[in-house]
Amino acid sequence: MLNKYARPFFTKLLTPLASVLLRAGVSPDVVTIVGTLGVSLGALLFYPRGEFLIGTLVITAFVFSDTVDGIMARRSGRSSTWGAFLDSTLDRVADASVFGGLVLFYAGGQSVRPGGAFEVSAGLMAALALACLILGMVVSYARARAEGLGMTANVGIAERAERLVAVLVTTGLVGWFLPEVFLTVVLALLALASLVTVVQRMLEVRRQALDVA
């Protein structure tokens, strides 16, 4: 849903930046790589230390590179299979870094606000973040594998954009002022939505396979 409604807005907003980078001779691939490094470092340096707000701000500063590189590729006529492959692969690295940073923090038995009225189990939080990481990878793999077999699997209630926005907004606000239980709820919902999406994609591929048989 976010891809459908938000992408046109951000494309229009970020097109001037993409044009500046192109005039400076910057390659779309460079933007893709730098953006992934920024997201990964922001997540893996700040989240494990419990600095959720700063980490989210750093990640947000780089996360839109995923839109900028696409604009650059289209405007420069450099859209290619390689660029699409690089972008998709590094998206997985960025996503894993975000949830991995949360896993590292909570696996240490820590809490953003120890002893608070809404303190939650660190073990539960680590498990939920890990479930989101794993299921998010499976969601992406299911689509890629389906396309590799000549089918489609672009269905589901938990696309990448929705998952990323939900976890970043909530994590940042928890780092600022929200009780930690809000992040617990969001991670649980994301894990459930990702699981449902995996099943939806499996059923979609099964339907197509049976139609061909």
C-alpha positions as CSV (number, residue, x, y, z in Angstrom):
1,M,0.0,0.0,0.0
2,L,2.8,2.4,0.8
3,N,4.5,1.6,-2.4
4,K,1.3,2.6,-4.3
5,Y,0.5,5.8,-2.5
6,A,3.7,7.1,-0.9
7,R,6.3,6.3,-3.6
8,P,4.9,8.9,-6.1
9,F,5.1,11.6,-3.4
10,F,8.7,10.7,-2.4
11,T,9.7,10.4,-6.0
12,K,8.6,13.9,-6.7
13,L,10.3,15.2,-3.4
14,L,13.6,13.5,-4.1
15,T,13.9,14.0,-7.8
16,P,15.9,17.3,-7.4
17,L,18.4,15.5,-5.2
18,A,18.8,12.7,-7.7
19,S,19.4,15.3,-10.5
20,V,22.1,17.0,-8.4
21,L,23.9,13.7,-7.8
22,L,23.7,12.8,-11.5
23,R,25.2,16.2,-12.5
24,A,28.0,15.5,-10.0
25,G,28.7,12.3,-11.8
26,V,27.5,10.0,-9.0
27,S,26.5,6.5,-10.1
28,P,23.1,5.0,-8.9
29,D,25.0,2.0,-7.7
30,V,27.2,4.2,-5.5
31,V,24.0,5.7,-3.9
32,T,22.6,2.2,-3.3
33,I,25.8,1.0,-1.6
34,V,26.3,4.2,0.5
35,G,22.6,4.1,1.5
36,T,22.9,0.5,2.7
37,L,26.1,1.2,4.6
38,G,24.4,4.1,6.3
39,V,21.3,2.1,7.3
40,S,23.4,-0.8,8.5
41,L,25.8,1.2,10.5
42,G,23.0,3.3,12.0
43,A,21.2,0.2,13.1
44,L,24.2,-1.9,14.3
45,L,26.1,0.9,16.1
46,F,23.2,2.6,17.9
47,Y,20.4,0.1,18.4
48,P,22.6,-2.4,20.3
49,R,23.5,0.4,22.8
50,G,19.8,1.3,23.3
51,E,20.2,4.6,21.4
52,F,16.9,4.0,19.5
53,L,16.1,7.6,18.6
54,I,19.6,8.5,17.3
55,G,19.8,5.2,15.5
56,T,16.4,5.8,13.8
57,L,17.4,9.3,12.7
58,V,20.6,8.0,11.2
59,I,18.8,5.2,9.4
60,T,16.1,7.6,8.1
61,A,18.7,9.9,6.7
62,F,20.0,7.0,4.5
63,V,16.9,4.9,3.9
64,F,15.5,7.1,1.1
65,S,18.6,6.2,-1.0
66,D,16.4,3.3,-2.2
67,T,14.2,5.8,-3.9
68,V,16.9,8.1,-5.0
69,D,19.0,5.4,-6.8
70,G,15.9,4.3,-8.7
71,I,15.1,7.9,-9.9
72,M,18.8,8.3,-10.9
73,A,18.8,5.1,-12.9
74,R,15.6,6.0,-14.8
75,R,16.6,9.6,-15.5
76,S,20.1,8.6,-16.7
77,G,18.9,5.6,-18.7
78,R,21.0,3.3,-16.6
79,S,18.2,1.0,-15.4
80,S,19.6,-2.6,-15.7
81,T,19.2,-6.1,-14.5
82,W,22.4,-5.6,-12.5
83,G,21.1,-2.5,-10.8
84,A,17.9,-4.2,-9.9
85,F,19.7,-7.2,-8.5
86,L,22.1,-5.0,-6.4
87,D,19.3,-2.9,-5.1
88,S,17.2,-5.9,-4.1
89,T,20.1,-7.8,-2.5
90,L,21.3,-4.8,-0.4
91,D,17.7,-4.1,0.7
92,R,17.8,-7.4,2.5
93,V,21.1,-6.4,4.2
94,A,19.5,-3.2,5.4
95,D,16.4,-4.9,6.7
96,A,18.4,-7.5,8.5
97,S,20.6,-4.8,10.1
98,V,17.5,-3.0,11.5
99,F,16.0,-6.0,13.1
100,G,19.4,-7.5,14.0
101,G,20.3,-4.4,15.9
102,L,17.1,-4.8,18.0
103,V,18.0,-8.5,18.5
104,L,21.5,-7.6,19.8
105,F,20.1,-5.1,22.3
106,Y,17.4,-7.3,23.8
107,A,19.5,-10.5,23.7
108,G,21.7,-8.8,26.3
109,G,18.7,-8.7,28.6
110,Q,18.5,-4.9,28.5
111,S,15.6,-2.6,28.5
112,V,15.2,1.0,27.3
113,R,13.7,2.1,30.6
114,P,14.5,-0.5,33.2
115,G,12.0,-0.8,36.1
116,G,9.3,1.2,34.3
117,A,5.6,0.6,34.7
118,F,5.5,-1.0,31.2
119,E,8.7,-2.9,31.3
120,V,8.6,-6.0,29.1
121,S,10.6,-9.2,28.9
122,A,13.9,-8.7,27.0
123,G,13.8,-12.3,26.0
124,L,10.4,-11.9,24.4
125,M,11.5,-8.7,22.6
126,A,14.6,-10.5,21.2
127,A,12.5,-13.4,20.0
128,L,10.0,-11.2,18.3
129,A,12.7,-9.1,16.6
130,L,14.4,-12.3,15.4
131,A,11.1,-13.7,14.1
132,C,10.6,-10.4,12.1
133,L,14.1,-10.7,10.7
134,I,13.7,-14.4,9.6
135,L,10.1,-14.1,8.3
136,G,11.0,-10.9,6.5
137,M,13.8,-12.7,4.6
138,V,11.4,-15.6,3.8
139,V,8.8,-13.1,2.4
140,S,11.4,-11.7,0.0
141,Y,12.8,-15.1,-0.9
142,A,9.3,-16.5,-1.7
143,R,8.8,-13.8,-4.3
144,A,12.3,-14.1,-5.7
145,R,12.0,-17.9,-6.0
146,A,8.6,-17.7,-7.6
147,E,9.9,-15.2,-10.2
148,G,12.9,-17.5,-10.8
149,L,10.4,-20.3,-11.6
150,G,8.5,-18.1,-14.0
151,M,5.6,-17.3,-11.7
152,T,4.6,-14.3,-9.5
153,A,4.2,-13.9,-5.8
154,N,3.7,-10.2,-5.3
155,V,0.8,-10.6,-2.9
156,G,0.6,-10.2,0.9
157,I,-0.3,-7.8,3.7
158,A,3.3,-7.1,4.8
159,E,5.4,-5.6,2.0
160,R,8.9,-4.4,2.8
161,A,7.9,-0.7,3.0
162,E,5.2,-1.3,5.5
163,R,7.4,-3.4,7.7
164,L,10.3,-0.9,7.6
165,V,8.2,2.2,8.3
166,A,6.3,0.5,11.2
167,V,9.5,-0.7,13.0
168,L,11.5,2.5,12.4
169,V,8.7,4.9,13.6
170,T,7.9,2.8,16.7
171,T,11.5,2.2,17.6
172,G,12.3,5.9,17.3
173,L,9.4,7.0,19.4
174,V,10.2,4.4,22.0
175,G,13.7,5.8,22.1
176,W,12.1,9.2,22.6
177,F,9.2,8.8,25.0
178,L,6.8,5.9,24.2
179,P,6.6,3.0,26.6
180,E,8.5,-0.1,25.4
181,V,5.3,-2.1,25.3
182,F,4.4,-0.3,22.0
183,L,7.4,-1.8,20.3
184,T,6.4,-5.2,21.7
185,V,3.0,-5.0,20.1
186,V,4.4,-3.7,16.8
187,L,7.0,-6.5,16.5
188,A,4.4,-9.1,17.3
189,L,2.0,-7.7,14.7
190,L,4.9,-7.5,12.1
191,A,5.9,-11.1,12.8
192,L,2.3,-12.3,12.4
193,A,1.8,-10.2,9.2
194,S,5.0,-11.5,7.8
195,L,3.9,-15.1,8.5
196,V,0.6,-14.5,6.9
197,T,2.3,-13.0,3.8
198,V,4.6,-16.1,3.5
199,V,1.5,-18.3,3.5
200,Q,-0.3,-16.0,1.0
201,R,2.7,-16.2,-1.4
202,M,3.0,-20.0,-1.0
203,L,-0.7,-20.4,-1.8
204,E,-0.4,-18.0,-4.8
205,V,2.5,-20.0,-6.3
206,R,0.7,-23.3,-5.6
207,R,-2.4,-21.9,-7.5
208,Q,-0.3,-21.0,-10.5
209,A,1.6,-24.3,-10.4
210,L,-1.6,-26.2,-10.4
211,D,-3.0,-24.1,-13.3
212,V,0.0,-25.0,-15.4
213,A,-0.1,-28.7,-14.5
